[in-house]
């Protein structure tokens, strides 16, 4: 039974605790702050301080304990909780959480990027109970900040491994963001209920899946919530600023550059908003200024802490791998064990250095073409429909008060500025990663979604008001509805996973190999051994993505550390590259004590057999072998012979 759904209860528990301490905090905003707090604590507990289990128990068991205390306070009606809990935002959260738990009950994650990073890093943390960068890891991506993974690990550590639990965390980011936006309208509950439905629908319209392991959807939803909570706040109390503060403090941990950029945009918006708040009541300036500066500081602390950890652990991992390889390769290790230094903090992301060295006339011409291709793809995508949703803002602004008009224009200006900055950053990525341009439209959804959510929210907010603004909003609302219906929404399930174990081919390939073909040849004593898997099978030939197969073999092979060598079935261009020296170097260089084979092609099987001195018949071409080292020579003992 998957107990991971109790994560939602723990989240509600922390939200109730916040509401008990802050009597003016709305429940939707409390959920948003509670989630950001859980992400914040999980990052610094699991990743920065690496007190993994204690952090997990604190967050999940502590949240459940807070829920019990909150229910007691609710019964006693302390802090007016009984009247504050019922809200459209809370109703949306609970209803969608139950629906998500039901829909995800049989989920199996099989997306390529999930197996290479988003789900992979969670499984690394859960399987090995250690920092993901070290001398043994076979992970391809390591430079992303694993903020989401830290909280996902906490859920797994307490309730056990379930693929669904990974998705609960990312899904909850979207839910609490929309719940916080909805509770900005909660004084008119009929309109707030309409906003809940339309915002959830609008989130999916531009292509953001509700259920995904990736950070793109959650980061766009939380950024939208942070901006809207700041600009549409009802007063200038610290409580009203708290949701934006919490989002700013964690946003940098979602993605390398996008998160930092969006967090800085929010932080500077808070600083500029302090000036307007101080004009109304000077006494409020100091606490709000302190809150804004603290948000920016926490954003930078997260960025620098990850930079320091990443660079130090990368150097340490390389050193540990070299030391561990000495008995296998005989190559002595040069230099002393690395120590942490201030330079690690300021080294930044390695892609930044690549970007600076990539500026050349030749690259500029190539990037210019990629930029032109991006605009062409954008023009043919559904994202261009977004500009139609700006039209209802014209009558809304015309009939709004001067102060309200300024607030709306400032809000839209901030979102457009963030979109432009993101676009420039995307173009910059083409210098070091040209293949990014192939999915440019998908990336642009990240900054399109907050704009659409804001436009829908502003239209409903205008319709829910009084006077001429209400008339303008109610006239504009049907056009917004028609616009969303014109844009065919994607499946809310997205393409990041499949239900009922209907896996993508490379995932099924890897699962079948480990569970059916050699499952009985592996033992618990093999855990954390390094293995070389040589793959040349008929089933794998139908899968065109070699990286997809590699990541699937590594993901489903845990707790083994699997290194993969692939050859194309039925194509013999690589036969001559197979030699005793090459395979021996791979086995020794990767410290492999296991050899795993999945070879259907007789020609490749014969070459591997001759190179390694394997004398089994073709029947043993799918098997596991112990690698035996003696006097510098390698020999192999087939596990299949033990049966």
C-alpha positions, 0 to 999 in steps of 0.5 A: 500500500502506498502511504505517500499520500500522507504527504498531503496531510503533513502539508495541511498540518504545517499550513494549520500551524502557520495559521495558528501563529498568524491569525490574518493568514488565509488558508491558500496562502498558508498552504503555499508558505507551508510547501515552500517551508518544507522545500526550504528545510528539505534542501538545507537538511538533506542536501546542504547539511546532509542530515537526511533521515532526521530532516525527513522525519521532522518534515513528515512526522512533524507535519502529521503531528501539526495536523493533529494539533491543528484539528484540536485547535479547530475543534476549540476554534482557537485563532478563529480557525473554524471560520478561516479554514473553509475556503475555495482554495482549501476545497480545490486543494483537497479535491484535486489531491484526492483525484491525484492520489486516485489517478496516480495509484498505478503510475510508473515513471518512464520519461527520458529526462526523468530517468536521467535526472528528475526521478533518477536523483530521487532514487539515488538519494533513496537507494544510497542514502548519500549526497548524489555527487560522489565517486560511485555515481553513474548519473549524467546530470549533476549540476541541477539544484536538487530542491524538489528531489530533497523533499521527494526523498523525504516522502520516500524515506518515511513512506517507502519507494513509490513512483507516485510519491515523486509526482505528489510533490510536483503536483502539490506545487501547482495545487497550492499555487492556484489555491493561493491565487484563488484565495485572493478572491475568496471574499466572493466565493462564487467568483473564487470557485469559477477562478479555481476551475478556470485557473486549473484549466488555464494551467493546462491550456498552454501545454503544462502537464499537471503530473510531471516529474520536471520542475518547469510546471511547478516553477511557473505556477509558484512564480505566478502565485508569488507575483499575484500575491504581491501585486493583488495583496489587500494590505501592506502587513508582513503577513500579506507579503509572506507568500511572496517572501517564501516563494522567493526564498526557494525559487532559485532551487528549482532550475539552474538559471530560470529559478534564480532569474525568477527569484531575483525578479520577485525579490526586486518587485518586493523592494520596489513595492516597499516604497509604495507601502511606505507612502501610506504608512511609514511605520511599515517600511522597516519590517517590509524592507527587512522582509524583502532584503531577507528574501533576496539574501535567502535566494542568493544563499541557496544559489551559493550554497549549491555552487559550493557543494557542487564544486567541492563534491565534484572534486571530492568525488573525482578524487575518491573514484581515482583512489578506489580505481588504484587496485583495478588500474594500478594508476597512482593518485596524484595530489591530496584529498580536496578540501572545501574553499571559498572558490567553490562558493563563487565558481558558479555553474560550469555552463557559464564558463562554456557560454563565455568561451562560446561567443565567436563569429561562427557560433553567432551566425549559427545561433542567429539561425536557431533564433529565427527557427525559434520565432518560426516555431513560436508563430506556428504554436498555440502560444501565440494565442496568449496575446488574445487574452490581453485584449480583455485587459483594455476595457478592464484598465479603462474602467478601473481606478487610477491606482488599480490601473497602475497595479494591473499594468505593473503586474503585467509589466513584471511578467512580460519583463520576466518573459523577455529575460527568460527568452534572452537566456534561452537564446544564450543557451544556444551557444553551448547547447544548440539542441535546446532550440529543438524544444524551444516552444516547450521551454517558453511554456514556463513563462507563458503560463504565469502570464495566462494565469495572471490574465485569467485572475485579473479578468475574474477579479474585475468581474467580481468587483463593483461599478464600471470595472465589474461591467468591463470584467463581466463583458471580457470574461466570455472572451477569455472563456472562448479563447481558452476553448479555441486553444485545444488543451493537452491531456492534463496527464502530460507525457511524462509517465504512463498508467497501468504499467504501460511503459515506454519501450526502453523502460520496459526493456530494462525492467524485463532484463533485471526482473525476468532475464537475470533477476534470479542471478543477482543477490543482495550481496551485489548491492552497490557493486559496479557492473558493465552491461554490454547490450546488443539485443533485438528488442533494443534495436527498436528503441532509437534513443541510446541515451534512453536505454542507458538511463533506463538500464541504470535507473532500474538496475539500482542498487547496482552501479551500471555502466552501459556499452551498446552495439547496434543489432544487425549492424557491424560497423563496430565489430572491429572495435571490440578487443580484449584490451578495450573491454578490459580497460572498461572493466578496470576503469569502471571498477566492475566486479560484474559483467552483464550481457544482453546480446542476441546478435551472433556476430557481436556475441562471438566477438565479445566471447573471443575477447573475454574468453567466454566459452558458453554457448549462445544460450548464455549470451544473456547472463551475469558473470563474476569478474575474477582478478588474479595476477593482473588477469581477468577471468569470468564465472557465469552465474547461470552455471550455479543454478 
